[in-house]
């Protein structure tokens, strides 16, 4: 169960790597449903773009090679409702 923002950011990063390696893009609305299924509480009015941006910043600021790779995977894996990239 995802209880904190940091737990969500970790999950988003790991999901992004899986999506990126398979060349799959995921819309924010689908990500919201997945996060809610994992126990997060993101309502329809919550800007998922802000959540993904926060996850991107979280991973970008990690002092590891994984953080560098994962924040790029986040940028390449999640799209808006018209399939536009967020970054």
C-alpha positions as CSV (number, residue, x, y, z in Angstrom):
1,X,0.0,0.0,0.0
2,X,1.3,3.4,-1.0
3,X,1.0,5.7,2.0
4,X,3.4,8.6,1.3
5,X,4.4,10.7,-1.6
6,X,7.9,9.1,-1.5
7,X,6.4,5.6,-1.7
8,X,4.5,6.7,-4.8
9,X,7.6,8.3,-6.3
10,X,9.5,5.1,-5.8
11,X,6.7,3.1,-7.4
12,X,6.4,5.5,-10.3
13,X,10.1,5.3,-11.0
14,X,10.1,1.5,-11.0
15,X,7.1,1.4,-13.2
16,X,8.7,3.9,-15.6
17,X,11.7,1.6,-16.0
18,X,9.5,-1.4,-16.8
19,X,7.5,0.7,-19.3
20,X,10.5,2.3,-20.9
21,X,12.3,-1.0,-21.5
22,X,9.2,-2.4,-23.2
23,X,8.7,0.9,-25.2
24,X,5.3,1.4,-23.6
25,X,3.8,4.8,-22.8
26,X,1.1,5.2,-20.2
27,X,-1.4,8.0,-19.9
28,X,-1.7,9.9,-16.6
29,X,-5.3,8.7,-16.2
30,X,-4.1,5.1,-16.3
31,X,-1.3,5.8,-13.9
32,X,-3.8,7.4,-11.5
33,X,-5.9,4.2,-11.5
34,X,-2.8,2.0,-10.9
35,X,-1.7,4.2,-8.0
36,X,-5.2,4.1,-6.4
37,X,-5.2,0.3,-6.8
38,X,-1.9,0.3,-4.9
39,X,-3.5,2.2,-2.0
40,X,-2.8,5.8,-2.9
41,X,-5.6,8.3,-2.8
42,X,-5.5,10.5,-5.9
43,X,-8.9,11.9,-6.8
44,X,-9.9,12.8,-10.3
45,X,-9.3,16.4,-9.7
46,X,-5.7,15.8,-8.5
47,X,-3.2,16.9,-11.1
48,X,-1.3,13.7,-11.9
49,X,1.1,15.8,-14.0
50,X,2.3,17.4,-10.7
51,X,2.7,13.9,-9.1
52,X,4.8,12.7,-12.0
53,X,6.8,15.9,-12.0
54,X,7.5,15.4,-8.3
55,X,8.5,11.8,-8.9
56,X,10.8,13.1,-11.7
57,X,12.5,15.6,-9.4
58,X,12.7,13.0,-6.6
59,X,14.6,10.6,-8.8
60,X,16.7,13.3,-10.5
61,X,18.0,14.4,-7.1
62,X,18.9,10.9,-5.9
63,X,22.7,10.5,-5.7
64,X,22.9,7.3,-7.7
65,X,23.2,6.1,-11.3
66,X,19.7,4.6,-11.0
67,X,18.2,8.0,-10.2
68,X,19.7,9.4,-13.4
69,X,18.3,6.6,-15.5
70,X,14.9,6.5,-13.8
71,X,14.2,10.2,-14.1
72,X,14.8,9.9,-17.8
73,X,12.5,6.8,-18.0
74,X,9.8,8.8,-16.2
75,X,10.0,11.6,-18.8
76,X,9.7,9.1,-21.6
77,X,7.0,6.8,-20.2
78,X,4.1,9.0,-19.1
79,X,1.9,11.1,-21.4
80,X,-1.1,13.4,-21.1
81,X,-4.6,12.7,-22.5
82,X,-3.5,13.6,-26.1
83,X,-0.3,11.5,-25.8
84,X,1.8,14.6,-25.4
85,X,5.0,14.3,-23.3
86,X,5.0,16.1,-19.9
87,X,8.6,17.2,-20.1
